[in-house]
Amino acid sequence: MTKLTYTDKKDTRSGFGDGLLELGRTNPDVVALCADLIGSLKMGAFQKEFPERFFQTGIAEANMISIAAGLATAGKIPFTGTFANFSTSRVYDQLRQGIAYSDKNVKVCASHAGLTLGEDGATHQVLEDLGMTKMLPNFTVINPCDYHQTKAATMAIADHNGPVYLRFGRPSWPMFMEDQPFEIGKAINLIEGSDVSIFATGHLVWKAIEAEAELAKEGISAEVVNIHTIKPLDEEAILKSVAKTGCAVSAEEHQMAGGLGESIASTLVRNKLYPMEFVAVNDQFGESGKPDQLLDKYGLGVVDIVNAAKEAISRK
Amino acid sequence: MPQPNLDQLQQVCSQVRRDIVRMVHAQQSGHPGGSLGCADYLVALYFHVMSFNNSFKMDGKGEDMFFLSNGHISPVWYSVLARSGFFEVSELATFRKIGTRLQGHPATEEGLPGVRIASGSLGQGLSAAIGAALAKRIDGDDKIVHCLMGDGEQQEGQVWEAAMFAAHNKVDRLIATIDFNGQQIDGATSDVNDLGDLGAKYSSFGWDVLTCDGNYLTELISTMDDAQAKCGNGKPILILMKTEMGKGVDFMEGTHKWHGIPPNDQQLAEALNQLEETLGDY
């Protein structure tokens, strides 16, 4: 497998905006709603080209989510756009009753997730959203890793009938997934290795790729798997990888409680006991700062993944 | 508007009220008070006002649609759905029992015909109804979307998010109705958290507001007909519908005490004595 590199950076939210615009052109049932964050969510192009299929709800996220449920009831495919904390914790009951339990074909699209939101601080840096959404029956939960994958995921979820939570972010981030097909629930093995399996999601996929290079310098062979779909989890790919490497590391921009790592650990222990380490935020709120400063301070940096990999290997 | 057959509607109302108290009694669980108060409204809606197919389709394209936001009055809705042909009347006997479609609060998971979205957690139905009305606007479908809310439910903030949005976006093929019985679980709405002048509030939000006695069929139907005639004039429409909780069963009338408790055997007999069996009990 060739080593992964990147030549350009772009924000994942632009992948959402560009994917939505393409969907508008190809699927007349797709409609979009936004709660006063059109620029932040990159929804302006869709709004301009399809004004009759775009609804500005103002700063009223609960109303937006339930309107989307009504649009879906009447046959539309609504994409809601706001920040990740306003897409989940603020509207959890609306998600639970009107979308999850009622099994509505609504795509909850959530930007500015995690620490990499940066300077706005902990009020906006939701680190609990994957847990909240993966606990809801009927929900599919997706956290793509770069611009290309976010665009591909945005388009793929329109063809999936059911509730979806699509999580992406604010910062400019390396682009390395061009021309990769996107299949919901199908993990992507990015780098093959034999000593440790690193399962990463979202922005931390790139950090895991960098960690693999560091480990290789020390003669450690790490496998890097891109888990873009948190639920349904690709258990087969995870078990296959760990059967080969014998230990696991999860890496995510989320609380350890309720995150991807817990889903992976649950999969592993129901099969065989393997050493596993978690790279995640450990029961803390974030703070203001630059994205990379925050990732480093809260234990989500390249060095943290490297150390977690060594720790997992040492416990084999 | 077609002329209503008032005698027939009165007969359905009486039977629906019998169904309500029998359902709640059978499982010793459910909400009889608000259900009895809204029997006339739901009978008028399904037997006179709305045009729909009772071969149920979720998307409701080309049909009038109804969203029940105050889902706890499921007994009256289930009875009216069954009596208007969405499912067998005999299924009312399964209300709130395990493994059935007639859940305590309305739900779609078991596929009960007539129900389009779960409700029970309050404050969400008006928004959902707005969504359906927006879909109809996109589709060029001129049918009307109806929504019933409770008055206590007006204490939920989301209701006012929806009220503001509907007026701003001229969602004018939407008729929302408030079951204005002045009661909620913990007592009179005026004691718990006074609603003030609801009509003035909706008017100031940009709605066209009508009022009526929701337990007087002639007035109720004429108001619902008026509301339909006003559709398409650039404003959402609100019917502030004064009702009496527990209407039709004297010892349940006008009190919050029967919001969510069932009658015992003797109370059931007393209630049924006051309600004529017109269409046959299930």
Interface residues (C-beta under 8 A of the other chain):
Chain A: V31 E52 R53 F55 T57 G58 A60 A62 N63 I65 S66 I67 A68 A69 G70 L71 A72 T73 A74 G75 K76 P78 D93 Q94 R96 Q97 G98 Y101 S102 D103 K104
Chain B: M58 D59 G60 K61 M65 F67 A107 T108 E109 R116 I117 A118 S119 G120 S121 G123 Q124 G125 S127 A128 A129 I130 G131 A132 A133 L134 A135 K136 I138 D139 G157 Q158 E161 A162 M164 F165 H168 N169
